[in-house]
């Protein structure tokens, strides 16, 4: 599983000209599911996304003091199978490592549900849809998280 984590001031996702998800301060999470992922990878990734210290303390000091939970931030979760695109050969990416839509949607929905259980506001796009994502990155802070099945 791969997640691109972006600390944002705001973010929104639009489908066919309609805003379907919008957040203020928090994290934009672009989520890729591989063909070997299981619930174990989902659970690890949820904990990591919620607990990473990516936000400054209230006094504006240390930039890496608080987690999204500690600031009562918001989450925008976007499915993105292209995170498993392999561009090493040829001119067209291969998506052989991406999970099938059937497997991916179940694991993606589990990821979203587990994030919602945190009590934070969680917005999403629509799995499998063509989406436009507007991101006001704060910092900028962008990290790549990866957890592979053992």
Protein Blocks (a to p, Z undefined) as FASTA:
>chain_A
ZZdddddfbdcddeehiafbdcdedddddddddfkbcfklmmmmmmmmmmocfbdcfkop
afklbcfklnopacdddddfklmpcfkgojbdcfklpccfklmmmmmmmmmmmmmmnopa
cddddehiacddddddehiacdddddddZZ
